[in-house]
């Protein structure tokens, strides 16, 4: 019995065509997945490497004002300049004032400030009732010294705000 070649050829062409169509569909699905992964990679930047061990950790100094009965920590490469017996300012290496404090008399008000509000001011884990004024990149807080009941005014840049908030101490 002789087999006809026509049905086998047709069946082979159908299998080849089906394989081609399935391959195209699979390729489209892979392409969509690749685009999605590419978008995710663009959205989340690669992590920055940790600082090299050759970089020395930043060192800090403690400043104590006996006249104002307070102390705080500041970066060691910054300088403190007294502007009177009851006031001083902390300046960075470029001589930019980042923190000022005064007691007894208030410091000059912030320029372009928003309204002053009465708030609880968090300092070193405790809260003190006082006034808060925000300006571009700085805040001014005024309150009574908790042990001496004398007015204290702090003008803090956003760069040192967290450090001062965590480390300020009120002396007896």
N, C-alpha and C positions, 0 to 999 in steps of 0.2 A: 504494500500500500504506500502510495506516494503522498507525502504531505505537501500541502500548498504553502508556499513561502509568503504569500500576501498577508494572512492574518498575523504571522509572527513579526513581520516587518511593521505592520500597523501597531501591534502591541508594543514593540520596542520603541517606536516613535512616540506613542502615548506615554510610556514610562519616562522617556527622556524629557518630553515636554512637561510632565508633572514634576519631575526632579528640578527642572529649570525654574518653574513657577514657585515651587517651595523654597528654592534657594534665594530667589528675588525677595520673597516675603520675609524670610529669615534675615536677609541683609538689611531690609528696611527697619526691622525691629532692632537690630544691632546698632544701626545708625542713630535711631532715636535714643537708645540707651547711652551711646557715646556723647550725644549732645547734652543729655541731662547731667552726666558726670562732668562734662566740661563746664557747665553752668555752676555746678556745686563747687568745683575747684576755683572758679573765678570769684564766687561769693565769699568763700572762706580763705583768707590769705594763709600762706605758709607760715608756720610759727617762727618767731625770731629766735636765734640761738641764745642760750643764757650767756651772761657776761663772762668774758674770759677770766681765768684765775689771776691773770697779771694785773687786773684792775683792782686797786686797793679799795676796800669798803670805805664809805664816807665816815669821817670822824665828827664828833660833836663836842661842844663845850657847854658848860652851865654858866649862866649869868645870874647873879644875885644882886638885887637892889635893896639895901637895908632901909633906905628912905621910903620906898614904896612897899616894903615887906613882901616882896615876891621874887620868885626865881623861875627860870625857864631854860630849856635846852635850845641851842641854835647850832647850825653847821659851823664847824671850826674854821672854814675858809671865809666866813662872813666876819664883818667888823662891827663893833658896837661903838657908837659915838654918843656921849652924854650931851644932851641939849639943855641941861640944868641939873640941879640937885635931885629933882623929882621927875625927870623924864629922860628918855634915851631912844635911840633908833638903831635897828639892825640893818646893815647894808650888805648887799652881795658884792662879789669881787669887781663888778662893773660900777660900784658906788650907787646902785639903785636901792632906795629905801623899801624894805619888804615888811618891816614890823616896827611900830612905834608904840611906846607906852608912856603914860603920865599918871601921876597921882596928885590929889589935892586940887589941881586945876585941870580942866579938860583940854585936850589937844584941839588944834584948829579943825573945823568940820570938813568932811569930805566934799570935794567938788562934784557937781553933777550927781548928787545923791538922790536916792528915792526917799520916800517918807520914812521917818524914824518910827519904829514900832517897839512896844514893850513886850519882851519875850523872856523865857527861861534860857539862859546862856549856858551850854554845856562846857565845862572846863574840868579836865582831869577827873572825869567820872562823876562829878557833882554838877548841880544846876544852880545858877544864881540869877535872881530877878534883876533885869536891867533893860537898857535900850539898845536897839540894834539898828544900824544904818548901813545899807549896802550901796556900793558905788562900783564903777567899772573895775573889776578885778580885786577889790578890797572890801573889807567890812570894818565898821567901827562899832565897838561895844563899850558901853559905859555901865558901871555898877558900883555898889559899895563893897569895899574890902570886907570880907566876912569876919575878920577878927578885929579890925581897927575902925570900921565904919567910916572910912575916908573914901572919897570918890576915886575910882580907877577907870582910866580910859585906855583902850587898846585899839590900834589901827593895824589890821593884819592883812597882808596880801594873800591871795588864794594859794600861792606856793607854800607858805609857811603855816597856813591855818590849821591843818591837822596836827602838825608838830607842836605848835603852841597849845592847842586845845588839849592834847594828851599830856604835856609835860609841865604846864604852869603849876606852881606851888605857892600857896600863901603862907608867909611866915608870921609868927606871933608878934 
